[in-house]
């Protein structure tokens, strides 16, 4: 469920006793972040409950106060979930909005901020948010992998030309081509998982910059919030200055999202080419295409085109974050307020692209006739003809040259490569025999490609089964 924010404009207020007056309206509008960081409310409340529980544990909150704080935060949570909570921009951010409302309702709420700063609070919230987002993106990645494997299974046995330089190169199974993207996405999933090792460390207790003189139990909070290693031991940041200013985990998240977006863009480009009249390899269902306002015959692959286009913004978000951080001195600087929208947008965009690409592929069929017609091009097996000569003892470089000459001869005679006579071939090299023409049997050629990773008949079947089992 996506919660909608109710934001109400009101008069700026002073935030501390240091200032006689609140900021001007233009300053408040310029500096507020509640219009986007309200999305952290769940994680802010979770962190506050864990922090309050710790304050009770070390004797700084009474049991009645702890219960009142937790009850108040839970009620606020229900209101936010229902879209009834009103966010106040003059309170700047999600942290102050929730704390101020809690304190208005529960007097003990004034003690909640004991031993913490918004600096370590936002660092905590973002780690919790990104950690949850990684889990959801992993689910979307697996769903797209399943869509690719299912599409490959539906089109098993269909051959297409493989391309290099966008020129026909060698024959491959359509499923083999799809499985290449399954492998890419699996590396993406691995990178997201790997980032959790550095992300899953609790910064709460670092304060604004220098920790606290209070006997905070940081390990208790870490356990409460799931910042633990594989053996259940708490993980906390070891340097207070680094803890509040570290945004490496966001960079890693956006970098992995950017690479995932690049992979999706490459897949989208293939889909766009395959769906064109020039290729005509696939047919995308009407629900995942659009028409033209002028040309009634058009059927445009908009989902793929938008995915290709949106990769630019995900890459841009990574560049914006890197640029944001490159000149910041220690420790927290207000510049860091600009990090959240970039991370939020990358997560939203990549999840939408993953989900819609999977749905599009689930509603796409392969044009077997057009694929076979393209794959039957005899020149796709020119390398197989080279291998034929190699088996006869001809050095590869010489064999490559001889087959190149055969291709040139066929072009000169206006023939297909497989139409050259045994005499023609023999004239190019004495090692050619009467059996050379058998090389151009496409199905037999695919059976010969039987090493691991090759697009051979048995290998592709084996890979489809492997991925079906892994993605169950």
Secondary structure, DSSP 8 states (H G I E B T S, - for coil): -----EEE-------STT-SS---HHHHHHH--HHHHGGGHHHHHHHHHHHHHHHHHTTSS-HHHHHHHHHHHHHHHHHHHTT--EEEGGG-SHHHHHHHHHHHH-GGGGGTTTT--HHHHHHHHHHHHHHHHHHHHHHHHHHHHHHHHHHHHHTTT-EEEEEETTEEEEEEEHHHHHHHHHHHHHHHHHHHHHHHHHH--B-TT-TTTT--SS---HHHHHHHTT-B-TTS-B-B-S-HHHHHH--HHHHHHHHHHHHHHHHHHHHHHHHHHHHSTTT--EEE-GGG-B--SS-TT--B-HHHHHHHHHHHHHHHHHHHHHHHHTT--SS--GGGGGHHHHHHHHHHHHHHHHHHHHHHHHTEEE-HHHHHHHHT-GGGGHHHHHHHHHHTT--HHHHHHHHHHHHHHHHHTT--GGGS-HHHHHHH-TT--GGGGGGG-HHHHHHH--STTS--HHHHHHHHHHHHHHT-
